[in-house]
Amino acid sequence: MSFRRIAVEEAFVTPEIMKQWHVVLAGSDVEPGFAKMGETILAQTPGNKPLDDRLLDIGAARIAHMDAIGIDMQVLSLTSPGVQVFESALATRLAAESNDVLAAAVRAYPTRFAGLAAIAPQNPAAAAKEIERGATELGLCGIIVNSHTKGEYLDAPKFRPILEAAQAHDLPIYLHPREPAASWVGPYLDYALWFAGWGFAAETGLHAMRLIMSGTFDRFPKLKIVLGHMGEGLPFWLQRIDNRYRLEVKIGACEKLARLPSEYFLDNFVITTSGVTSMPALRLSLDELGVDRILFAADFPYEDDAEAVRFMDGASVTEEERKKIYETNACRVFKLAGR
C-alpha cells in the first residue's frame, strides 16, 4: 500500500523572534519557566547551534534532510514559546511576519511544506484577524498556539474571538506545549521537571482540560484541537476523568456539562505521535480513540525523526491503519488532499 509520510508537528523559528527571545531573557521580569528555557535549550551555545540552524532553515537543507529520512511533507509551526512571551504589539507584529515567512516557504515547496498560522493571543481581536488572513490570503492550514499566554488559557472569555475565528474558518488549533505558567511552575523547576519529560505534558493537558470543563465545545461544537505527544497523556485518563467528573457534579464541585468529558475529547480532539515511539502507548490510543483520531508527527528538530519513521514503519498495525496515521488523517484534518 502506498502512502505519503506527513509529519504534522515540525518546528521552525525566524531570526527576529529568536533575537527578541533573548531580549526578554536579558530583562528583569522573566517568567521562571521561560528563564529555565533560556538557560538550557534556548541558550546560544556551540552545543545548541545545530538545533538553532535547523529551526531557522525552512528551505533546501530541510528538504534534503526530509528526503534522507523519508518524510514527504512537514506541517510547519512556530516553535514554543513563539510570540507568547512578548508584549502585545510586538507579539502581533512578529506573528504576522513569521506567517509571511512561512507562507513563502509553502509557496516555494507546495508539495513538501504546509503551515500553521501563528497568532498573538495577547490581542485577541488582532489574533482573529490574523487567523482570517492566514486562511484566506496566506493559504495556511491551521493555527499554532504554544499553550498559555502569560498564565492565561484559551477558555477565558477574552479569547473567544480566537475560537470564533478558528471555527468560522474551519482551522484546527494545534495546542503545543511550553513550560508551566509562573502561577504554578515552582515545584517543576527542580530536576528539569518543567521541561518536556513532564512539565510540558502537564501544562498542555491542563489547558486541554480547561477547554473541556469550561463548556468551550458547547459554544464551539465544530472547533478542532490537535494535541501532540500521544495526546499529552489524556487518552490514558479518559475513564478516570469521566468517573471523577460524575462525582464532582454530584458534590457540586463543578457544573454539569451537556456531555461527558471523554465525549468532547473524542469529537473535538485529535492527537499526534510526536516524540512517542512506544507500541503500548500507540495501541492504547488506538483502542481508546480509534485510528481516525491519530496523526503522525516527528517533532523535528527536537526529536530523532529517523526513529519516528522507523517506529511507524514497523508498528504493529494494519497497512490501512498505517496509511491513515501517516497520510489520510492529516489530509482530512489540515485539508492537504490537493497538495
BATOR-423938 format. One record per residue: y negated, z, x of N, C-alpha, C, O in turn. Coordinates in pm, whole numbers, plus 50000, padded with zeros to 5 digits. Layout:
BATOR-423938
nnorth,nup,neast,canorth,caup,caeast,cnorth,cup,ceast,onorth,oup,oeast
Y,Z,X,Y,Z,X,Y,Z,X,Y,Z,X
...
END
This chain:
BATOR-423938
nnorth,nup,neast,canorth,caup,caeast,cnorth,cup,ceast,onorth,oup,oeast
50119,50000,50085,50000,50000,50000,49875,50000,50088,49863,50083,50179
49784,49909,50063,49663,49902,50144,49552,49987,50083,49544,50004,49962
49468,50039,50170,49353,50118,50125,49253,50127,50238,49285,50104,50354
49129,50161,50200,49027,50192,50298,49022,50343,50318,49039,50419,50222
48998,50387,50440,48975,50529,50467,48825,50554,50455,48747,50514,50541
48786,50620,50347,48644,50651,50323,48625,50801,50344,48686,50882,50275
48540,50836,50438,48513,50976,50470,48376,51013,50412,48277,50946,50439
48370,51119,50333,48253,51140,50247,48166,51260,50285,48070,51290,50213
48195,51329,50396,48107,51438,50441,48080,51420,50590,48130,51495,50673
48000,51318,50621,47979,51279,50760,47830,51294,50791,47746,51238,50720
47798,51367,50894,47663,51420,50914,47578,51335,51007,47629,51267,51097
47448,51340,50983,47351,51282,51075,47224,51366,51068,47210,51452,50981
47131,51339,51161,47000,51404,51158,46901,51309,51222,46939,51221,51300
46774,51325,51189,46669,51245,51253,46610,51324,51369,46615,51447,51370
46554,51255,51467,46490,51327,51578,46379,51420,51532,46364,51529,51588
46300,51380,51431,46189,51463,51387,46238,51592,51322,46179,51698,51345
46344,51585,51243,46397,51707,51181,46453,51799,51289,46431,51920,51285
46525,51744,51384,46577,51827,51493,46462,51894,51568,46471,52012,51602
46356,51820,51593,46240,51877,51661,46179,51990,51579,46147,52096,51633
46163,51968,51450,46099,52069,51364,46186,52193,51346,46132,52301,51326
46319,52180,51353,46404,52300,51352,46364,52393,51466,46355,52515,51447
46341,52337,51582,46311,52419,51699,46170,52477,51692,46143,52581,51752
46081,52410,51621,45951,52470,51594,45968,52596,51510,45908,52699,51539
46049,52586,51405,46075,52703,51320,46142,52814,51401,46105,52930,51391
46241,52776,51480,46316,52876,51557,46230,52948,51660,46259,53061,51699
46124,52883,51703,46034,52945,51800,45933,53038,51735,45859,53108,51803
45929,53039,51602,45833,53122,51530,45880,53265,51516,45984,53304,51570
45801,53343,51444,45828,53487,51432,45900,53524,51302,45950,53635,51289
45905,53431,51207,45966,53461,51077,46082,53364,51054,46067,53264,50983
46196,53395,51113,46312,53307,51108,46423,53376,51030,46452,53493,51054
46485,53305,50936,46598,53361,50863,46705,53404,50965,46734,53329,51058
46765,53523,50949,46860,53572,51050,46976,53479,51077,47017,53460,51192
47031,53420,50971,47142,53328,50990,47100,53203,51064,47172,53153,51151
46982,53150,51030,46931,53031,51099,46903,53063,51245,46923,52979,51332
46856,53185,51273,46836,53226,51412,46967,53220,51490,46969,53177,51605
47077,53261,51427,47208,53251,51492,47244,53105,51518,47300,53072,51622
47212,53018,51423,47234,52875,51444,47157,52828,51567,47208,52751,51648
47033,52875,51579,46951,52835,51693,47005,52882,51826,46984,52817,51928
47075,52995,51825,47132,53049,51949,47262,52979,51988,47306,52989,52102
47322,52907,51895,47456,52853,51919,47457,52701,51900,47424,52627,51993
47495,52655,51782,47521,52513,51763,47395,52427,51768,47403,52308,51798
47278,52485,51740,47153,52410,51747,47083,52422,51882,46981,52357,51905
47136,52504,51969,47073,52522,52100,47078,52391,52178,47180,52322,52181
46967,52358,52241,46959,52233,52317,47010,52258,52458,46933,52281,52552
47142,52253,52469,47211,52281,52595,47294,52159,52635,47323,52074,52551
47333,52151,52761,47421,52040,52802,47550,52036,52721,47602,51928,52692
47602,52153,52686,47725,52156,52607,47709,52100,52468,47802,52043,52412
47589,52116,52410,47564,52065,52275,47515,51921,52272,47509,51860,52165
47479,51866,52387,47420,51731,52389,47512,51625,52328,47462,51541,52253
47643,51623,52356,47728,51521,52291,47726,51531,52139,47727,51429,52070
47722,51653,52087,47714,51671,51942,47581,51618,51891,47576,51545,51792
47472,51653,51958,47340,51606,51916,47334,51454,51919,47280,51392,51827
47388,51393,52022,47385,51247,52034,47459,51182,51917,47415,51080,51864
47571,51240,51879,47648,51183,51767,47575,51200,51635,47580,51112,51549
47508,51314,51617,47432,51334,51495,47316,51236,51484,47284,51189,51374
47254,51205,51594,47136,51119,51593,47171,50971,51578,47085,50892,51539
47294,50933,51607,47333,50792,51604,47393,50754,51469,47496,50809,51428
47330,50663,51401,47390,50604,51281,47383,50452,51294,47340,50380,51204
47429,50407,51412,47428,50265,51442,47557,50221,51506,47665,50264,51467
47546,50134,51604,47661,50066,51660,47761,50162,51726,47882,50141,51716
47711,50265,51794,47803,50358,51860,47888,50432,51759,48007,50454,51782
47829,50471,51648,47908,50540,51544,48010,50444,51484,48125,50482,51460
47970,50321,51460,48063,50222,51406,48181,50202,51502,48296,50193,51459
48152,50194,51631,48260,50178,51729,48355,50296,51726,48477,50279,51737
48301,50416,51712,48386,50535,51702,48473,50528,51576,48592,50557,51581
48414,50491,51464,48490,50477,51340,48604,50377,51357,48715,50401,51311
48575,50265,51424,48679,50165,51447,48794,50223,51529,48910,50197,51501
48759,50304,51630,48862,50362,51716,48949,50463,51641,49068,50476,51668
48887,50534,51547,48959,50637,51471,49036,50578,51354,49139,50632,51314
48986,50467,51300,49049,50406,51183,48982,50443,51053,49046,50439,50948
48853,50479,51057,48777,50511,50936,48695,50389,50897,48619,50337,50979
48711,50345,50775,48647,50223,50730,48503,50244,50683,48418,50157,50703
48475,50358,50622,48341,50384,50571,48310,50532,50584,48398,50616,50563
48186,50564,50618,48135,50701,50612,48027,50709,50506,47940,50623,50497
48033,50815,50426,47923,50851,50337,47840,50953,50414,47883,51067,50433
47722,50913,50457,47639,50992,50547,47548,51086,50470,47499,51054,50362
47525,51204,50529,47433,51300,50468,47364,51382,50576,47419,51405,50684
47242,51424,50545,47162,51502,50638,47229,51636,50664,47262,51710,50571
47249,51666,50791,47327,51783,50828,47255,51914,50794,47133,51918,50781
47331,52018,50782,47282,52152,50750,47199,52209,50866,47236,52188,50981
47089,52280,50838,47034,52316,50707,46936,52214,50651,46861,52244,50558
46936,52094,50705,46849,51990,50655,46703,52030,50661,46654,52080,50762
46633,52006,50550,46489,52037,50543,46464,52171,50475,46349,52206,50449
46568,52245,50446,46553,52361,50358,46503,52488,50428,46492,52593,50366
46473,52477,50557,46413,52589,50630,46263,52569,50652,46199,52652,50716
46206,52459,50599,46066,52428,50623,45979,52467,50505,46029,52493,50395
45846,52471,50529,45755,52489,50417,45756,52362,50333,45798,52256,50379
45708,52374,50208,45731,52272,50106,45682,52133,50144,45758,52037,50133
45558,52121,50188,45503,51988,50214,45576,51919,50328,45608,51800,50318
45603,51991,50436,45676,51934,50548,45817,51895,50506,45865,51788,50542
45883,51981,50431,46019,51953,50386,46024,51828,50301,46113,51744,50318
45929,51814,50210,45925,51697,50122,45906,51570,50202,45972,51469,50176
45814,51572,50299,45789,51454,50382,45912,51419,50466,45952,51302,50471
45972,51518,50530,46085,51491,50617,46208,51443,50540,46284,51360,50590
46227,51495,50418,46339,51447,50336,46322,51299,50304,46416,51221,50317
46201,51260,50263,46176,51120,50230,46193,51031,50353,46252,50923,50343
46142,51075,50467,46156,50995,50589,46302,50980,50630,46343,50873,50674
46378,51087,50617,46521,51079,50652,46594,50983,50558,46687,50915,50600
46553,50979,50432,46615,50887,50337,46582,50742,50371,46665,50653,50353
46461,50718,50419,46426,50583,50463,46513,50540,50581,46562,50427,50585
46532,50631,50677,46617,50602,50793,46760,50575,50748,46824,50481,50795
46810,50658,50659,46946,50643,50611,46964,50513,50535,47062,50441,50557
46871,50481,50447,46880,50357,50370,46880,50235,50461,46949,50137,50435
46803,50242,50569,46801,50131,50664,46937,50114,50731,46983,50001,50751
47002,50225,50765,47135,50218,50826,47237,50160,50727,47323,50081,50766
47227,50199,50601,47317,50145,50499,47295,49995,50481,47391,49919,50467
47169,49952,50483,47142,49808,50472,47196,49732,50592,47244,49619,50578
47189,49794,50710,47238,49728,50831,47390,49716,50833,47445,49620,50887
47458,49816,50775,47605,49819,50776,47655,49849,50635,47713,49956,50612
47635,49759,50540,47662,49791,50399,47809,49815,50365,47839,49880,50266
47900,49763,50446,48041,49788,50419,48095,49908,50496,48209,49949,50476
48012,49966,50585,48059,50076,50668,47992,50209,50635,48050,50315,50656
47868,50203,50584,47794,50325,50553,47751,50325,50407,47717,50221,50350
47753,50444,50348,47681,50474,50225,47606,50604,50253,47630,50668,50355
47516,50643,50164,47434,50759,50196,47398,50845,50078,47386,50798,49965
47379,50975,50106,47334,51073,50008,47188,51107,50035,47149,51129,50149
47109,51110,49929,46966,51137,49942,46941,51284,49970,46993,51371,49901
46859,51311,50072,46813,51447,50097,46693,51477,50009,46613,51388,49980
46682,51602,49967,46568,51645,49887,46517,51778,49942,46586,51848,50017
46394,51812,49903,46336,51941,49938,46328,52025,49811,46233,52010,49735
46426,52112,49786,46420,52195,49665,46297,52284,49658,46262,52334,49551
46229,52305,49771,46107,52385,49772,46005,52332,49672,45925,52409,49620
46006,52203,49645,45917,52140,49547,46005,52065,49447,46031,51947,49467
46050,52131,49341,46146,52068,49250,46097,51938,49187,46175,51845,49170
45968,51931,49153,45917,51808,49092,45922,51692,49189,45963,51582,49153
45881,51717,49314,45888,51612,49416,46033,51577,49447,46065,51460,49471
46121,51677,49446,46263,51651,49470,46321,51560,49363,46399,51470,49393
46282,51583,49237,46329,51498,49127,46283,51354,49146,46358,51260,49120
46158,51337,49191,46107,51202,49217,46181,51136,49333,46204,51015,49331
46218,51215,49434,46292,51159,49547,46434,51120,49505,46488,51022,49556
46493,51194,49413,46623,51155,49358,46611,51019,49289,46694,50931,49309
46506,51004,49209,46485,50876,49140,46465,50762,49241,46522,50654,49224
46385,50786,49345,46363,50684,49447,46493,50651,49519,46522,50534,49544
46572,50753,49551,46699,50730,49617,46792,50644,49534,46863,50558,49587
46791,50667,49404,46881,50594,49315,46832,50454,49286,46912,50360,49284
46702,50438,49263,46651,50311,49212,46596,50219,49319,46596,50097,49301
46548,50274,49432,46486,50192,49535,46569,50185,49663,46573,50080,49728
46633,50294,49699,46699,50300,49830,46848,50270,49825,46909,50246,49929
46907,50269,49707,47050,50240,49697,47140,50351,49747,47253,50324,49787
47092,50475,49744,47175,50587,49786,47264,50631,49671,47231,50610,49555
47376,50694,49705,47482,50710,49605,47509,50855,49567,47609,50884,49501
47424,50946,49607,47442,51087,49573,47328,51166,49632,47231,51109,49683
47340,51298,49625,47236,51391,49671,47302,51494,49760,47411,51543,49730
47236,51527,49871,47285,51634,49956,47194,51755,49939,47072,51744,49950
47253,51871,49912,47181,51998,49908,47256,52093,50000,47373,52124,49976
47188,52138,50104,47251,52228,50200,47239,52372,50152,47176,52457,50215
47301,52394,50040,47314,52521,49969,47181,52591,49948,47087,52527,49900
47168,52719,49980,47049,52794,49936,46923,52744,50006,46928,52692,50118
46812,52761,49939,46681,52728,49995,46600,52856,49999,46548,52901,49897
46589,52913,50118,46518,53039,50138,46568,53147,50041,46491,53222,49982
46701,53150,50027,46766,53253,49946,46772,53224,49799,46816,53310,49722
46731,53106,49755,46734,53071,49613,46840,52964,49589,46869,52882,49676
46899,52967,49469,47011,52881,49434,46977,52794,49315,46887,52825,49237
47051,52684,49301,47015,52583,49202,47030,52627,49058,46984,52556,48968
47091,52742,49032,47098,52791,48893,46965,52846,48845,46947,52864,48724
46871,52872,48934,46741,52926,48894,46667,52824,48808,46670,52705,48837
46601,52869,48701,46531,52776,48611,46433,52683,48681,46414,52570,48637
46370,52727,48790,46272,52644,48859,46332,52514,48912,46259,52417,48933
46464,52512,48934,46528,52394,48992,46581,52297,48887,46645,52198,48922
46556,52323,48759,46611,52234,48656,46566,52089,48668,46643,52000,48634
46442,52060,48714,46408,51918,48732,46503,51845,48826,46527,51725,48808
46556,51914,48926,46652,51853,49018,46781,51819,48946,46835,51710,48961
46830,51913,48867,46956,51891,48795,46938,51785,48686,47028,51705,48662
46824,51786,48622,46794,51684,48521,46795,51544,48583,46852,51451,48527
46733,51531,48700,46727,51401,48765,46865,51357,48814,46901,51240,48802
46943,51451,48868,47078,51417,48914,47162,51367,48798,47233,51266,48812
47156,51436,48684,47235,51393,48568,47182,51261,48513,47262,51174,48477
47051,51245,48504,46993,51124,48448,47032,51000,48528,47055,50893,48471
47039,51015,48659,47072,50900,48744,47220,50897,48782,47262,50812,48860
47298,50989,48727,47442,50994,48748,47476,50998,48897,47564,50926,48944
47404,51085,48970,47428,51103,49112,47494,51238,49136,47439,51341,49095
47609,51242,49201,47671,51370,49234,47590,51445,49337,47528,51384,49424
47592,51577,49329,47529,51663,49429,47638,51716,49521,47729,51786,49478
47628,51681,49649,47718,51740,49748,47658,51873,49790,47554,51876,49857
47723,51982,49751,47675,52117,49784,47738,52156,49917,47853,52199,49923
47659,52141,50022,47712,52159,50158,47677,52299,50209,47573,52353,50173
47763,52358,50291,47740,52495,50338,47623,52508,50436,47582,52413,50502
47574,52629,50441,47491,52676,50551,47517,52826,50565,47599,52881,50492
47448,52890,50656,47469,53032,50679,47419,53113,50559,47327,53069,50490
47476,53230,50532,47433,53311,50417,47284,53345,50422,47223,53351,50528
47230,53366,50303,47087,53394,50289,47051,53529,50351,47136,53617,50367
46924,53544,50385,46877,53666,50451,46905,53790,50368,46925,53899,50423
46909,53776,50234,46928,53891,50147,47066,53954,50160,47086,54068,50118
47162,53882,50218,47298,53940,50228,47373,53900,50355,47494,53920,50363
47303,53844,50453,47371,53795,50571,47410,53907,50668,47495,53886,50754
47351,54026,50655,47368,54131,50754,47509,54152,50806,47530,54140,50927
47606,54184,50721,47742,54209,50771,47810,54087,50832,47912,54100,50899
47753,53969,50808,47812,53846,50861,47763,53814,51002,47819,53726,51068
47661,53883,51049,47602,53846,51177,47690,53883,51296,47671,53829,51405
47784,53973,51277,47878,54010,51383,47998,53915,51383,48034,53858,51280
48057,53899,51500,48185,53829,51515,48182,53683,51468,48287,53627,51436
48064,53622,51463,48048,53484,51416,48090,53464,51271,48122,53353,51230
48090,53572,51192,48129,53560,51052,48028,53483,50968,48060,53439,50858
47905,53466,51020,47805,53387,50949,47837,53239,50955,47782,53160,50878
47926,53198,51046,47947,53057,51078,48058,52998,50989,48099,53058,50890
48104,52880,51028,48191,52800,50942,48327,52864,50914,48392,52830,50815
48370,52957,51000,48501,53018,50978,48510,53103,50854,48618,53121,50798
48395,53158,50810,48397,53243,50691,48267,53238,50610,48270,53213,50490
48154,53261,50676,48029,53274,50604,47987,53151,50528,47933,53161,50418
48011,53033,50586,47972,52910,50517,48044,52897,50383,47981,52865,50281
48175,52922,50382,48251,52909,50258,48211,53016,50157,48199,52989,50038
48189,53140,50206,48147,53247,50117,48014,53212,50052,47994,53236,49932
47922,53157,50130,47789,53125,50079,47794,53011,49977,47733,53020,49871
47866,52905,50009,47869,52789,49920,47956,52816,49797,47925,52769,49688
48063,52893,49815,48142,52933,49699,48060,53017,49602,48073,53001,49481
47976,53106,49656,47885,53184,49572,47791,53093,49495,47770,53112,49376
47735,52993,49563,47642,52900,49497,47712,52829,49381,47656,52817,49272
47834,52782,49406,47910,52715,49300,47936,52808,49183,47923,52768,49067
47973,52932,49211,48000,53028,49105,47874,53062,49026,47880,53083,48905
47760,53067,49093,47634,53090,49020,47607,52976,48922,47562,52999,48810
47635,52854,48964,47617,52741,48873,47708,52754,48752,47666,52729,48639
47833,52791,48775,47928,52804,48664,47889,52918,48571,47878,52899,48450
47867,53036,48628,47849,53155,48545,47712,53160,48477,47694,53236,48382
47617,53081,48523,47485,53077,48461,47478,52986,48339,47375,52980,48272
47587,52915,48311,47585,52821,48199,47520,52689,48233,47486,52612,48142
47503,52660,48361,47438,52536,48402,47506,52414,48344,47439,52317,48308
47639,52417,48334,47711,52298,48290,47714,52284,48138,47755,52180,48087
47673,52387,48065,47647,52369,47922,47517,52293,47903,47505,52212,47811
47419,52318,47990,47291,52247,47982,47300,52107,48042,47230,52016,47997
47387,52090,48142,47401,51961,48211,47549,51924,48217,47610,51930,48324
47607,51888,48104,47753,51869,48099,47805,51753,48183,47923,51749,48216
47719,51658,48219,47764,51543,48298,47734,51559,48447,47762,51469,48526
47677,51672,48485,47646,51697,48624,47773,51708,48707,47868,51776,48667
47776,51641,48821,47893,51644,48909,47855,51708,49042,47758,51668,49106
47935,51808,49083,47914,51878,49209,48034,51850,49300,48149,51856,49257
48005,51820,49426,48109,51798,49527,48109,51916,49621,48004,51955,49674
48226,51974,49643,48243,52085,49738,48338,52040,49849,48445,51985,49821
48299,52062,49972,48386,52029,50084,48484,52139,50116,48497,52238,50044
48555,52119,50229,48642,52222,50286,48742,52276,50184,48760,52396,50167
48806,52178,50117,48908,52206,50015,48853,52297,49905,48922,52387,49857
48726,52272,49867,48668,52345,49756,48613,52481,49792,48593,52565,49705
48589,52504,49923,48534,52632,49971,48615,52751,49920,48560,52859,49896
48746,52730,49903,48836,52838,49863,48852,52857,49713,48945,52925,49671
48765,52798,49632,48768,52827,49488,48895,52780,49418,48940,52849,49326
48957,52667,49454,49082,52631,49386,49189,52738,49396,49276,52747,49309
49184,52820,49501,49285,52924,49522,49260,53046,49434,49346,53133,49422
49140,53054,49372,49098,53172,49298,49079,53147,49149,49037,53239,49078
49106,53029,49099,49069,52996,48962,49136,53087,48860,49073,53131,48764
49264,53115,48880,49332,53204,48785,49270,53342,48785,49246,53400,48679
49243,53394,48903,49181,53526,48917,49040,53528,48856,49002,53624,48790
48964,53422,48881,48829,53414,48825,48833,53418,48673,48756,53492,48612
48921,53340,48613,48933,53341,48466,48977,53478,48415,48924,53530,48317
49074,53536,48484,49128,53666,48443,49019,53772,48442,49006,53847,48345
48940,53780,48550,48835,53882,48557,48715,53847,48470,48645,53936,48422
48691,53718,48449,48583,53679,48358,48609,53733,48217,48517,53784,48152
48732,53723,48171,48764,53774,48037,48733,53924,48028,48678,53971,47929
48769,53999,48134,48739,54141,48137,48588,54165,48142,48537,54252,48072
48518,54087,48224,48373,54106,48238,48301,54081,48106,48204,54151,48075
48347,53984,48029,48288,53961,47896,48318,54079,47805,48232,54125,47731
48440,54128,47812,48483,54237,47724,48401,54364,47747,48368,54435,47652
48369,54392,47873,48296,54516,47903,48144,54495,47907,48068,54588,47938
48101,54373,47875,47958,54346,47870,47893,54322,48004,47771,54334,48017
47972,54289,48106,47916,54268,48239,47854,54131,48256,47771,54111,48345
47893,54034,48172,47834,53900,48178,47838,53840,48039,47911,53887,47951
47759,53736,48021,47756,53668,47892,47877,53577,47878,47931,53526,47975
47918,53559,47753,48031,53472,47725,47987,53326,47735,47887,53286,47676
48061,53250,47808,48036,53107,47821,48110,53031,47712,48199,53085,47646
48073,52907,47693,48141,52825,47593,48285,52795,47635,48371,52769,47550
48311,52798,47765,48443,52764,47815,48478,52859,47929,48393,52935,47975
48603,52854,47974,48644,52934,48089,48584,52878,48217,48560,52758,48227
48558,52964,48316,48505,52913,48443,48590,52801,48503,48536,52704,48555
48721,52815,48496,48807,52712,48555,48791,52578,48486,48806,52473,48548
48760,52580,48358,48742,52453,48285,48617,52380,48332,48618,52258,48344
48510,52455,48359,48392,52391,48418,48425,52335,48555,48381,52225,48591
48502,52410,48632,48537,52363,48766,48613,52232,48758,48587,52139,48834
48708,52224,48667,48789,52104,48655,48708,51984,48604,48736,51871,48642
48609,52008,48521,48532,51899,48462,48411,51858,48545,48373,51741,48545
48351,51952,48617,48222,51925,48681,48225,51925,48832,48123,51900,48896
48340,51954,48892,48351,51960,49038,48459,51866,49087,48560,51844,49020
48437,51811,49204,48544,51751,49283,48536,51816,49421,48434,51872,49457
48645,51807,49496,48648,51869,49629,48684,51766,49733,48734,51658,49701
48657,51800,49859,48696,51713,49969,48778,51791,50070,48780,51914,50071
48845,51716,50156,48936,51776,50254,48867,51814,50384,48934,51855,50479
48736,51800,50392,48665,51816,50518,48705,51944,50591,48700,52053,50535
48745,51929,50716,48775,52043,50801,48904,52116,50770,48932,52219,50832
48984,52067,50676,49109,52135,50640,49223,52036,50658,49229,51933,50589
49312,52066,50749,49429,51981,50773,49555,52064,50756,49639,52074,50845
49567,52125,50639,49679,52213,50605,49749,52159,50482,49688,52146,50376
49877,52126,50496,49951,52074,50381,49965,52177,50269,49952,52139,50153
49990,52305,50298,49994,52402,50187,49861,52408,50111,49861,52421,49988
49749,52399,50182,49620,52401,50114,49602,52277,50027,49556,52285,49914
49640,52162,50081,49629,52038,50003,49724,52043,49884,49687,51999,49775
49845,52095,49903,49941,52100,49792,49891,52189,49680,49901,52152,49563
49837,52306,49714,49785,52393,49609,49670,52324,49535,49662,52332,49412
49583,52258,49608,49470,52190,49544,49518,52079,49452,49463,52060,49344
49619,52006,49495,49678,51903,49409,49736,51965,49282,49718,51912,49173
49806,52077,49298,49868,52141,49182,49764,52198,49087,49782,52190,48965
49657,52254,49140,49555,52319,49057,49458,52219,48995,49418,52234,48879
49420,52118,49071,49312,52029,49028,49360,51891,48987,49297,51827,48903
49469,51844,49045,49513,51707,49024,49452,51615,49128,49344,51643,49180
49520,51509,49160,49480,51422,49270,49347,51354,49246,49278,51320,49343
49307,51332,49121,49183,51259,49094,49058,51339,49131,48948,51284,49129
49073,51467,49164,48958,51551,49198,48950,51583,49348,48878,51674,49388
49024,51509,49430,49027,51537,49574,48991,51410,49650,49049,51304,49627
48893,51422,49742,48845,51311,49823,48865,51344,49971,48863,51461,50010
48883,51242,50049,48896,51259,50194,48759,51276,50258,48664,51209,50220
48750,51366,50356,48632,51378,50441,48679,51424,50578,48778,51496,50591
48606,51381,50681,48642,51417,50818,48549,51521,50877,48586,51590,50972
48427,51533,50824,48326,51627,50874,48282,51593,51016,48264,51681,51100
48266,51463,51041,48215,51416,51170,48067,51450,51182,47995,51438,51083
48017,51493,51299,48089,51507,51427,48134,51649,51457,48166,51680,51572
48138,51735,51356,48171,51876,51381,48320,51900,51394,48363,51992,51464
48400,51818,51328,48545,51834,51331,48609,51717,51406,48543,51618,51437
48735,51731,51435,48812,51626,51501,48855,51525,51395,48953,51548,51324
48782,51415,51382,48812,51320,51276,48943,51245,51301,49006,51199,51206
48984,51234,51428,49115,51174,51454,49226,51261,51396,49323,51210,51341
49211,51393,51408,49308,51484,51348,49308,51472,51196,49414,51475,51133
49189,51458,51137,49180,51444,50991,49255,51321,50944,49325,51325,50842
49241,51210,51017,49312,51087,50979,49462,51104,50998,49541,51064,50912
49503,51162,51110,49647,51184,51133,49706,51270,51022,49815,51242,50972
49632,51374,50983,49683,51462,50878,49699,51386,50747,49805,51394,50685
49596,51313,50706,49604,51247,50576,49703,51132,50577,49769,51105,50477
49713,51063,50692,49812,50957,50701,49954,51011,50687,50040,50945,50629
49977,51131,50739,50112,51188,50739,50138,51291,50632,50247,51348,50626
50038,51318,50546,50054,51423,50443,50169,51390,50349,50198,51274,50321
50235,51495,50302,50350,51478,50213,50302,51453,50070,50313,51539,49983
50249,51333,50049,50202,51290,49918,50256,51150,49894,50304,51084,49987
50248,51104,49770,50290,50966,49742,50186,50869,49796,50072,50908,49823
50224,50745,49812,50129,50645,49859,50016,50625,49758,49903,50597,49797
50045,50637,49632,49939,50627,49530,49841,50743,49545,49720,50723,49534
49892,50864,49569,49803,50978,49591,49720,50960,49717,49601,50992,49717
49781,50909,49822,49708,50888,49946,49592,50789,49925,49481,50812,49973
49618,50682,49854,49514,50583,49826,49401,50645,49743,49284,50617,49769
49435,50727,49645,49332,50792,49564,49245,50884,49649,49122,50883,49637
49308,50964,49734,49233,51059,49816,49147,50985,49919,49033,51023,49943
49201,50882,49979,49128,50808,50082,49018,50718,50024,48910,50707,50083
49044,50655,49910,48954,50548,49867,48915,50555,49720,48796,50558,49688
49012,50556,49630,48983,50534,49488,48888,50638,49433,48794,50604,49361
48910,50765,49465,48826,50870,49410,48683,50862,49464,48588,50885,49389
48669,50830,49592,48535,50815,49649,48460,50700,49583,48341,50711,49554
48531,50591,49558,48468,50476,49492,48421,50513,49352,48315,50468,49309
48498,50595,49282,48458,50636,49146,48341,50734,49150,48242,50716,49079
48352,50838,49232,48251,50944,49233,48118,50892,49286,48012,50923,49231
48122,50812,49393,48000,50765,49458,47966,50620,49425,47872,50564,49481
48044,50559,49335,48020,50420,49292,48016,50325,49411,47919,50253,49433
48123,50326,49486,48133,50244,49607,48220,50121,49588,48241,50045,49683
48270,50099,49468,48371,49996,49448,48324,49858,49493,48405,49778,49541
48194,49829,49478,48145,49697,49514,48111,49680,49659,48063,49574,49699
48136,49784,49740,48096,49776,49882,48216,49749,49971,48202,49739,50093
END
